[in-house]
């Protein structure tokens, strides 16, 4: 369950941060941040927008899944969305103090680009209309996105990360920078249909025969990439079966075990998995501690990201926030 929560949170953080809707006469505020009221209708639209992304990954059954004792995911999700709205508003307020608010022309340009993309996707446009997403909401969101970009860019320019900080992080996370990966190409003769259901036994026998034929040619020295293009049912066939580098835990167990047991240049015998018959050729192998100099740039990016998160939490904790729990509870997913 922790995995579901962390991935779901990353979905929220990965998507655009929401803009904050102005209070309208007669509307109840769900939260007030530094005097700015966020309306119930705005909050409801925001929930609907992000709900689609979560359901596309986990399905509608996710909402009634218990994530903590007595707490369902739908309730946790609503809390996360309130916090995201708070974070977005405090960033906006801080960006205003730092003169980082985009111009009307910049917002209009970004909004027009978004509208063009939406208009080209009829299904997505229909979904937005269904949950009440209008132009005002979208334009607000585009402004907030630009504010976030400006704030993030300025934060990264003005925040210093010392070499000592980066080296300390490297030493504390050295295992993360140990590379144990292999590079392989493969030929897959599938034994499942397009819905990943097993094919009849007769077809499976035909597939085995086809795999044996391809293996014989590969062992005889025929060009592996050309054989993959001719025989393989995998999407990598067009690239000669090339799967690139991958580490442990990325492939099905049978495939991983066979690939890691090969020497560079060696071709496996037929390996059966739930997807069919594989013929694997190992093309490269890396087993080394990646030196600090090679990863210091990525470490700097990680540390900047962590400091930005800490800064947003600080701004949120210092903000005057009033939640209307009754109003939040009234809104259903």
C-alpha positions as a printed NumPy array, in Angstrom:
array([[  0.   ,   0.   ,   0.   ],
       [  2.903,   2.361,   0.649],
       [  3.893,   1.897,  -2.986],
       [  0.42 ,   2.942,  -4.173],
       [  0.56 ,   6.037,  -1.98 ],
       [  4.035,   7.088,  -3.099],
       [  3.251,   6.592,  -6.778],
       [ -0.05 ,   8.411,  -6.436],
       [  1.687,  11.323,  -4.712],
       [  4.257,  11.425,  -7.512],
       [  1.403,  11.636, -10.016],
       [  0.117,  14.717,  -8.237],
       [  3.537,  16.327,  -8.064],
       [  4.319,  15.438, -11.653],
       [  1.21 ,  17.108, -13.013],
       [  0.732,  20.849, -13.209],
       [  0.229,  22.532,  -9.877],
       [ -3.27 ,  23.866,  -9.631],
       [ -4.145,  27.509,  -9.76 ],
       [ -6.347,  28.988,  -7.071],
       [ -9.953,  29.933,  -7.772],
       [-11.343,  33.212,  -6.565],
       [-14.299,  33.201,  -4.211],
       [-17.671,  33.791,  -5.863],
       [-20.735,  35.206,  -4.186],
       [-22.716,  32.53 ,  -2.393],
       [-19.971,  29.892,  -2.742],
       [-18.478,  28.168,   0.251],
       [-14.71 ,  28.293,   0.698],
       [-12.972,  24.958,   1.378],
       [ -9.737,  26.604,   2.471],
       [ -8.434,  30.136,   2.994],
       [ -4.713,  30.779,   2.488],
       [ -3.285,  34.121,   3.564],
       [ -6.737,  35.619,   3.062],
       [ -7.289,  33.974,  -0.348],
       [-10.463,  31.882,  -0.419],
       [-10.534,  28.712,  -2.511],
       [-14.048,  27.907,  -3.634],
       [-15.776,  24.562,  -3.349],
       [-16.513,  24.532,  -7.098],
       [-12.847,  25.108,  -7.901],
       [-11.781,  22.366,  -5.513],
       [-14.35 ,  20.002,  -7.053],
       [-13.021,  20.678, -10.574],
       [ -9.472,  20.08 ,  -9.399],
       [-10.417,  16.75 ,  -7.81 ],
       [-12.134,  15.685, -11.038],
       [ -9.108,  16.567, -13.143],
       [ -6.616,  14.633, -11.036],
       [ -9.037,  11.783, -10.398],
       [ -8.802,  10.809, -14.07 ],
       [ -5.008,  10.468, -13.868],
       [ -5.124,   8.278, -10.771],
       [ -7.885,   6.038, -12.168],
       [ -6.   ,   5.573, -15.444],
       [ -3.162,   4.036, -13.418],
       [ -5.012,   2.07 , -10.723],
       [ -8.626,   1.827, -11.846],
       [-11.728,   3.114,  -9.984],
       [-11.389,   0.498,  -7.238],
       [ -8.447,   2.478,  -5.781],
       [-10.773,   4.961,  -4.017],
       [-12.159,   2.479,  -1.485],
       [ -8.766,   0.921,  -0.765],
       [ -7.73 ,   1.333,   2.872],
       [ -4.356,   3.124,   3.077],
       [ -4.283,   3.563,   6.823],
       [ -6.385,   2.001,   9.553],
       [ -9.884,   3.357,   9.001],
       [ -8.77 ,   5.714,   6.203],
       [ -9.693,   5.097,   2.578],
       [ -7.604,   6.374,  -0.293],
       [-10.352,   8.741,  -1.497],
       [-10.138,  10.64 ,   1.798],
       [ -6.337,  10.714,   1.727],
       [ -6.458,  11.919,  -1.868],
       [ -8.773,  14.799,  -0.968],
       [ -6.381,  15.862,   1.804],
       [ -3.43 ,  15.703,  -0.589],
       [ -5.265,  17.894,  -3.071],
       [ -6.021,  20.507,  -0.407],
       [ -2.34 ,  20.549,   0.521],
       [ -1.342,  20.899,  -3.121],
       [ -3.653,  23.896,  -3.491],
       [ -2.102,  25.428,  -0.361],
       [  1.408,  24.858,  -1.728],
       [  0.46 ,  26.423,  -5.059],
       [ -0.931,  29.536,  -3.379],
       [  2.029,  30.094,  -1.052],
       [  4.409,  29.752,  -4.009],
       [  2.326,  32.32 ,  -5.887],
       [  2.424,  34.708,  -2.926],
       [  6.199,  34.33 ,  -2.555],
       [  6.779,  34.675,  -6.297],
       [  4.813,  37.932,  -6.232],
       [  7.135,  39.266,  -3.526],
       [ 10.109,  38.318,  -5.7  ],
       [  8.614,  39.876,  -8.876],
       [  8.361,  36.508, -10.626],
       [  4.756,  36.737, -11.824],
       [  4.505,  36.162, -15.627],
       [  3.12 ,  38.835, -17.938],
       [ -0.393,  38.668, -19.376],
       [  1.16 ,  38.035, -22.814],
       [  3.102,  35.018, -21.51 ],
       [ -0.018,  33.548, -19.901],
       [ -2.126,  34.128, -23.034],
       [  0.483,  32.452, -25.229],
       [  0.67 ,  29.364, -22.98 ],
       [ -3.132,  29.246, -22.746],
       [ -3.525,  29.337, -26.559],
       [ -1.036,  26.464, -26.918],
       [ -2.964,  24.431, -24.359],
       [ -6.304,  25.12 , -26.034],
       [ -4.874,  24.04 , -29.379],
       [ -3.773,  20.713, -27.882],
       [ -7.125,  20.185, -26.168],
       [ -9.091,  20.982, -29.335],
       [ -7.052,  18.372, -31.226],
       [ -8.098,  15.621, -28.797],
       [-11.913,  15.301, -28.875],
       [-12.085,  12.633, -26.153],
       [ -9.942,  14.592, -23.71 ],
       [-11.896,  17.781, -24.446],
       [-15.142,  15.935, -23.734],
       [-13.767,  14.649, -20.416],
       [-12.767,  18.162, -19.353],
       [-16.222,  19.515, -20.189],
       [-17.804,  16.659, -18.238],
       [-16.052,  17.695, -15.014],
       [-16.717,  21.402, -15.609],
       [-13.232,  22.512, -16.618],
       [-13.705,  25.846, -18.401],
       [-11.397,  28.44 , -19.988],
       [-11.161,  30.493, -16.805],
       [ -9.914,  27.471, -14.868],
       [ -7.445,  26.532, -17.598],
       [ -6.043,  30.044, -17.898],
       [ -5.595,  30.245, -14.124],
       [ -3.743,  26.973, -14.24 ],
       [ -1.43 ,  28.156, -17.   ],
       [ -0.556,  31.25 , -14.982],
       [  0.187,  29.106, -11.936],
       [  2.353,  26.757, -14.003],
       [  4.435,  29.698, -15.229],
       [  4.698,  31.053, -11.695],
       [  5.959,  27.673, -10.476],
       [  8.485,  27.481, -13.33 ],
       [  9.745,  30.994, -12.606],
       [  9.969,  30.35 ,  -8.874],
       [ 11.746,  27.011,  -9.363],
       [ 14.198,  28.505, -11.871],
       [ 15.   ,  31.449,  -9.604],
       [ 15.344,  29.164,  -6.569],
       [ 17.85 ,  26.959,  -8.402],
       [ 19.872,  29.988,  -9.54 ],
       [ 20.075,  31.501,  -6.079],
       [ 20.519,  28.324,  -3.996],
       [ 24.111,  27.241,  -3.569],
       [ 25.033,  23.558,  -3.347],
       [ 28.588,  23.028,  -2.156],
       [ 30.924,  20.29 ,  -3.314],
       [ 31.102,  19.076,   0.289],
       [ 27.294,  18.64 ,   0.369],
       [ 27.358,  16.654,  -2.867],
       [ 30.241,  14.433,  -1.73 ],
       [ 28.501,  13.783,   1.587],
       [ 25.326,  12.761,  -0.273],
       [ 27.356,  10.489,  -2.572],
       [ 29.   ,   8.699,   0.352],
       [ 25.671,   8.253,   2.147],
       [ 23.963,   6.905,  -0.992],
       [ 26.877,   5.033,  -2.517],
       [ 24.82 ,   1.879,  -3.098],
       [ 22.483,   3.841,  -5.381],
       [ 25.444,   4.64 ,  -7.614],
       [ 26.597,   1.066,  -7.983],
       [ 25.755,  -0.063, -11.486],
       [ 24.969,  -3.729, -12.087],
       [ 23.31 ,  -3.786, -15.492],
       [ 23.339,  -5.793, -18.683],
       [ 22.535,  -4.87 , -22.248],
       [ 20.76 ,  -7.437, -24.371],
       [ 18.869,  -8.064, -27.57 ],
       [ 16.22 , -10.728, -27.877],
       [ 13.861, -12.555, -30.162],
       [ 10.425, -13.281, -28.724],
       [  8.125, -15.86 , -30.217],
       [  4.887, -15.072, -28.429],
       [  2.626, -17.67 , -26.825],
       [ -0.069, -15.191, -25.745],
       [ -2.66 , -13.264, -27.715],
       [ -3.108,  -9.475, -27.795],
       [ -4.941,  -9.676, -24.451],
       [ -2.037, -11.618, -22.903],
       [ -4.078, -14.812, -22.704],
       [ -2.31 , -18.112, -23.54 ],
       [ -2.776, -19.356, -27.091],
       [ -4.072, -22.923, -27.749],
       [ -1.589, -25.776, -27.332],
       [ -1.303, -26.326, -31.092],
       [ -0.228, -22.713, -31.63 ],
       [  2.198, -22.967, -28.754],
       [  3.873, -25.942, -30.45 ],
       [  4.146, -23.929, -33.662],
       [  5.741, -21.096, -31.709],
       [  8.285, -23.472, -30.14 ],
       [  9.192, -24.807, -33.592],
       [  9.641, -21.262, -34.892],
       [ 11.842, -20.402, -31.902],
       [ 14.005, -23.477, -32.51 ],
       [ 14.432, -22.45 , -36.138],
       [ 15.49 , -18.922, -35.172],
       [ 17.864, -20.246, -32.501],
       [ 19.55 , -22.606, -34.933],
       [ 20.222, -19.735, -37.342],
       [ 21.477, -17.471, -34.554],
       [ 23.866, -20.143, -33.238],
       [ 25.083, -20.707, -36.801],
       [ 26.249, -17.102, -36.927],
       [ 23.473, -15.35 , -38.825],
       [ 23.051, -11.656, -37.966],
       [ 21.038, -11.552, -34.735],
       [ 19.463,  -8.151, -35.458],
       [ 18.174,  -9.355, -38.824],
       [ 16.775, -12.524, -37.27 ],
       [ 14.974, -10.423, -34.656],
       [ 13.405,  -8.277, -37.358],
       [ 12.251, -11.41 , -39.173],
       [ 11.1  , -13.624, -36.294],
       [ 10.41 , -11.546, -33.166],
       [  6.906, -10.631, -32.038],
       [  8.22 ,  -8.045, -29.591],
       [  8.059,  -4.289, -30.138],
       [ 11.865,  -4.217, -30.107],
       [ 11.97 ,  -6.2  , -33.383],
       [ 12.254,  -3.029, -35.481],
       [ 15.43 ,  -2.179, -33.53 ],
       [ 16.92 ,  -5.607, -34.108],
       [ 15.667,  -6.81 , -30.723],
       [ 17.754,  -4.275, -28.81 ],
       [ 16.434,  -3.782, -25.248],
       [ 19.2  ,  -1.451, -24.1  ],
       [ 20.619,  -1.626, -20.583],
       [ 18.488,  -2.887, -17.708],
       [ 19.068,  -3.771, -14.079],
       [ 17.752,  -6.484, -11.83 ],
       [ 14.02 ,  -6.509, -11.212],
       [ 13.183,  -4.953, -14.563],
       [ 12.458,  -8.144, -16.523],
       [ 10.501, -11.301, -15.753],
       [ 12.585, -13.677, -13.543],
       [ 13.283, -16.293, -16.233],
       [ 14.538, -13.665, -18.66 ],
       [ 16.637, -11.862, -16.043],
       [ 18.278, -15.066, -14.78 ],
       [ 19.241, -16.118, -18.302],
       [ 20.511, -12.68 , -19.352],
       [ 22.693, -12.241, -16.261],
       [ 24.194, -15.73 , -16.695],
       [ 25.49 , -14.986, -20.21 ],
       [ 28.879, -13.665, -21.235],
       [ 29.063, -10.686, -23.59 ],
       [ 28.435, -11.911, -27.135],
       [ 26.9  , -15.199, -25.983],
       [ 23.466, -16.365, -27.147],
       [ 21.142, -18.228, -24.798],
       [ 19.192, -21.364, -25.461],
       [ 15.402, -20.967, -25.622],
       [ 14.081, -19.299, -22.464],
       [ 10.388, -19.706, -21.715],
       [  8.441, -17.035, -19.841],
       [  4.77 , -16.147, -19.453],
       [  5.035, -14.223, -22.726],
       [  6.555, -16.905, -24.878],
       [  9.926, -18.196, -26.052],
       [ 12.929, -15.874, -25.849],
       [ 16.337, -16.093, -27.471],
       [ 18.694, -13.68 , -25.745],
       [ 22.01 , -12.238, -26.904],
       [ 24.067, -10.369, -24.312],
       [ 25.74 ,  -7.353, -25.91 ],
       [ 27.266,  -5.572, -22.911],
       [ 27.615,  -5.769, -19.148],
       [ 28.426,  -3.177, -16.473],
       [ 29.317,  -4.02 , -12.88 ],
       [ 31.018,  -1.077, -11.222],
       [ 30.847,   1.706,  -8.671],
       [ 30.089,   4.825, -10.663],
       [ 32.63 ,   7.486,  -9.629],
       [ 31.516,  10.722,  -7.962],
       [ 32.586,  12.916, -10.895],
       [ 30.172,  11.128, -13.217],
       [ 27.13 ,  11.615, -10.994],
       [ 27.765,  14.933,  -9.244],
       [ 25.471,  16.829, -11.633],
       [ 22.569,  14.485, -10.913],
       [ 23.313,  14.724,  -7.181],
       [ 23.155,  18.512,  -7.417],
       [ 19.75 ,  18.238,  -9.129],
       [ 18.53 ,  15.893,  -6.374],
       [ 19.713,  18.208,  -3.597],
       [ 18.151,  21.25 ,  -5.261],
       [ 14.868,  19.383,  -5.592],
       [ 14.975,  18.382,  -1.912],
       [ 15.717,  21.949,  -0.819],
       [ 12.886,  23.27 ,  -2.975],
       [ 10.45 ,  20.827,  -1.337],
       [ 11.705,  21.925,   2.084],
       [ 11.247,  25.575,   1.158],
       [  7.661,  24.986,  -0.013],
       [  6.886,  23.127,   3.23 ],
       [  8.358,  26.067,   5.177],
       [  6.234,  28.591,   3.262],
       [  3.12 ,  26.457,   3.834],
       [  3.821,  26.047,   7.544],
       [  4.261,  29.819,   7.941],
       [  1.114,  30.699,   5.966],
       [ -2.181,  31.533,   7.624],
       [ -4.35 ,  28.591,   6.58 ],
       [ -7.971,  27.982,   7.581],
       [ -9.554,  24.728,   6.389],
       [-13.304,  24.269,   6.221],
       [-13.472,  20.547,   6.999],
       [-17.26 ,  20.446,   6.681],
       [-17.1  ,  21.934,   3.173],
       [-14.352,  19.48 ,   2.185],
       [-16.39 ,  16.501,   3.419],
       [-19.424,  17.583,   1.415],
       [-17.549,  17.194,  -1.872],
       [-17.591,  13.623,  -3.16 ],
       [-15.191,  11.985,  -5.618]])
